[in-house]
Amino acid sequence: MLNNITLGSRDSVLAMWQAEWVAGGLRRAHPDLNFHVTAMKTKGDNILDVALAKIGDKGLFTKELEVALLEGKINLAVHSMKDLPTQLPDGLTIGAVCSREYPGDVLIAKNNKTLQELRPGARIGTSSLRRRAQLLHYRPDLQMVDIRGNLPTRLRKFREMDLDGIILAYAGVKRMGYENLLSQMIPFEICLPAVGQGSIGIEIRSDDDATRAIISPLDHRESRLAIEAERAFMKRLEGGCQVPIGAYARVESNRLSLEGTVADLHGKNAIRRSISGPAENAGQLGNQLAEILIEMGADKILQQARQEFGIHE
Ligand SMILES: NCc1[nH]cc(CCC(=O)O)c1CC(=O)O
């Protein structure tokens, strides 16, 4: 009988918040079982001086957890869905996708300015190629500055480097209790989120039916299908989390609508289309939307981005 369950998490404050949130949900669902969170460092946490896109390794924030999972040291791994590569190692699977937080990006800016109000040539901190590409498409005059690190570090750099603003995921800002710092919820028309952004996923061993059953109360069907569509879209485009791809899927009344974009790093070209269909065809819809974008030249934009930033997939 499985009654002591170990959850693995990265050791960042946000990751630990998320893991404790999952543990809390599991404790409410199973008052008779014991859950505890164990933290570990990942490669992405250790290498802080290199731009993320240049490290060029899928699973930067997940691999150590996956090894622990495969070795049986933990029963499940809690991840930000957006950090989880589309291709999981053999023997592992996503056992549950939790109810999604608002998935959009936000601006934290000096004097609470919006993107529109920023001074010409304003310096904006982000290490994400997706944010960079879409923001430059909206405001080509902006100067994008690479800042890495976890949320507290990025906020510190925002102040220390005297940046005009930084772009973050709303979900992280909310979970860390920084909502009072928000200057703008960036409209989806300007910036589509990263695939899976705002959702917490639980990874398990594929053959571990006991853990799968234990976590099933935390699975949220609409979020799971939406993210399945987004991940299929990204997989077809062969993008990791560090390519200029954005996507946002929603499920309403069992219909799924998906919007996706591929943008070049200078903001000159941005291809953006949407698709909708029955929610149970989530994966197929994601794949189809990717095909449409490829037809329009998305693969050329991505190829160029990979060359320019030396991304090795
Ligand atoms: N890139 C790191 C990361 N991974 C997940 C989140 C936010 C939480 C989420 O998407 O669920 C963040 C912070 C950010 O991008 O601002």
The ligand as a Gaussian input file, in Angstrom:
#p B3LYP/6-31G(d) Opt

LIG

0 1
 N       10.367000      30.718000     -17.219000
 C       10.232000      30.327000     -15.846000
 C        8.801000      30.162000     -15.452000
 N        8.209000      28.969000     -15.523000
 C        6.897000      29.123000     -15.153000
 C        6.695000      30.457000     -14.836000
 C        5.429000      31.058000     -14.419000
 C        4.395000      30.109000     -13.887000
 C        3.598000      29.379000     -14.921000
 O        3.698000      29.619000     -16.142000
 O        2.803000      28.512000     -14.514000
 C        7.894000      31.134000     -15.008000
 C        8.167000      32.569000     -14.756000
 C        7.975000      33.507000     -15.934000
 O        8.087000      33.103000     -17.097000
 O        7.739000      34.702000     -15.705000

